C-alpha cells in the first residue's frame, strides 16, 4: 500500500473457492480486515480487473477513477470492468469482495457491463447492482461470524442462479481471451483491449490486459 506518511496498517485476507454449482461465475471470493493505527486512513489502488462488488462494515471507503468524482462513504461499492486503476482510501474496517467473471455478470447483474466500464458506483443506488441490495443490508447482521457471512453470500447467488442465453458462447469468449492474455504474440498488441461478447441484444464487457512489452 501507499500512504503519505509511515503508518501501521495490519491486513488479514482470506480467499474462498466458489461452490461447484457456481463455478465459472467468479474471479474471487474473499474476506479482508484492515486495522489502521490511531484512527488513520490508508490509500492504495486496484489494478485493472473484472467487475466486482465489495461490502464494508466499519470505516467506509472513498473510491474513484482518475478524472471522475469520488464515491464516498458507501457500504456497498461496485466497480465495472476496468482498464485503468481504481484509487481508494479507507480506515479500520472489515469487508467482503466478490469478483464477477463475464458469466457471473450475465447471471446476476442488470444490463450491459459496458455501461459501467471504468466506473465506481454506489451499488445500493445504481440499478445495475440492484440484485445485491438485500445482501448488502443483511450481510453483517448480528455478531461477526465469517462462515455465516459466507453462507449468506453463497445463498444469495444460488437464489439468483439461472441459465442465460448464449451461456456457452460467453464462456468460450472468456476462455479465448484468457488464453490470448498469456500468449500475446498470437494477436495484435493493444493495451488494454476491451472486448464485448453479445447476447440477446446486451453486451458483456470482457477486459483483457495484454503486455505491451512483447
N, C-alpha and C positions, 0 to 999 in steps of 0.2 A: 504494500500500500504506500501511497504518497501522502504526506501531510506537511504543512508549512513549518511545523516545529516538531522536535522529537517528543513522542507521546507513547505511553504504554497502552497497547491495544491487544487483548487476548482474543483469539478467534478459534472457534471449535466448529468444524464442519463434518457432517456425516451424510454419505450418499446411500441411497436405497435403490435396489432394482425395481423396475416396473413389474407388476404382476404379469404372468404369462399371457393372460387373456387381453392385456392392453399393450403387449409388446409391439414396437414399431411406431408408437404414438409419441414417445417422449425421448428427449435427449438427456434429461437428468431429473431425478427426484432428490432433493437434498434439504437438510435442516442445518441452520447455522446460528451461532450465537456470537455476539460481539460485546466485549466488556471494555469500555474505554475509560481510562483513569480520569478522575477529577471532573466528571461530568462533561468531558470534552467531546469533540466530533472529529472523525477522520474522513478523508476523501480518497477516492480511487476512481478507476474507470473499468468498465466492462468492455472487452474486445468484441468485435462483430460476432454475432451469434444468431441462432434461431429465435423465433418468437418465444417469449417467456412471461410467466406471471409470478409475482412474489407477494407474500403476505407477511406483515410485520406485527409484532407485539412488543411494545416498549418505545424507545425513541423511533420516530418516523423519519424516513429519508427525504432528502431533496435529490432530484434526478433530472438530467437534461442532456440533450444532444446539442453539440456546439451550434450556435446560431438560433436556437429555439428558446422559448421560455422554460423556466424551471417548473417542474411539478413538485409541489411542496406538501409535506405533512399528510401523506395518504397511507392508509393501512394496506391498500391493495394496489400495487404498482404493476402495470403491464407494459410490455415493450414489444413492438412488432419486429419482424426480421430486420436485422441491421447490417449495414456495410460500413458503418462508422462507429467509433467508440461511444458508449453511454457513460457520462460522468455521474457520480453520486457522492453525497456525504451523509453520514449518519452517526449517531451516538450509540450508547449501550442498548442492545435490542436482541430479540430473537426473530427468526424468520424461516419461512419455507419458500423454496424456489422450485419451479417446475418449468422445464424447457419443452417446447412443443415442436415435434417434427411436423413436416407438411401433412402427414396423415392425421396427426393429432389435431392440427388446425382445422382440417376438413370436418372432423367428427365433433369438435367441441366449441368452436368459435363461430361467430356470425360474420358473413361477408368475406370479401377478398382480402388477403393479407397485404396486398399492395397498398391498401388504403391507410395502413398504419406502419408501413415500412419506414425505418429510421425515425420512429416516434416513440416517446414515452408518454403514457396517459394514466389518468386515474381510472383504474379498472372498475371501480364502483359506479362511475358515471358514464363511461364510454360504452355504447351499445354492442360493440364487437365482443366484449367480455362479460355480457350480462349473465351468461350461464354460471359464472363463478361468484356472483354476489352473495348468495346464501352461504357458500363455503367460507367466504371472507368474514361473514358475520359470525359463523359458528366455530371456526377452526380452533381458536384459542380459549373457548369457553371452559370454565372450571379450572381445576388445578393443572399445572404444567405436566403433561404426560405425552412424551414424544410418540409413543406407539399408538396411543389413542388418536392423536392428531393425524398420524399417517393413515390410520384406518378411515378417518373421516375423508381424507383426500381421495383414497382409493375408492371408497363408496360413492363419492361424488362423480368420479369419472365412470365408474361402472354403471351408474344410473343413467348416464348420458350416452353410453357407448352404442354405436349403431353402424351399420354398413352405409357407405356413401357411394354415390355414382362415381364411376371411374376409379374406384379404390385401387385396383391393380395397377392402373396407369400412374397414379400418384406415387405409389411405392416404387415403381420401375424408374420414373424420372428422378426421384430422390436417390435411389441406388446408383444410377448413372452419374449423377453429379458428385456423389461421394467418391466414386472411382476416379473421376476426372480430377477431383481436387488433389489426389495423391499421384496422378500421372499427368502433370501439366504439359508435358511435351507432346501430348496427343491432341491438344486443342489450341486454338488461338489464345494468346495470353492477354487477358483483361483482368484488372484488379480494382475492385471486386466485380464479379458478374452476378447479375440478378436475373433469374430465370423464372418464368411463370408457367406452371402446369395448369391447364384449364380443364374445368369440368362443369357441365350444366350452366354455362354462362358466367361462372365465377372464376376467380384466379387465386391460386396459392403461390405466394412468393417463396422461392427457394433461393437462399443466399449461398453462393459458392465463393469461397475466398481463396483465390488462386495465387500461388507465389509469383512475384514479379521478377524474381532473380534468375529464373531458369529460361 
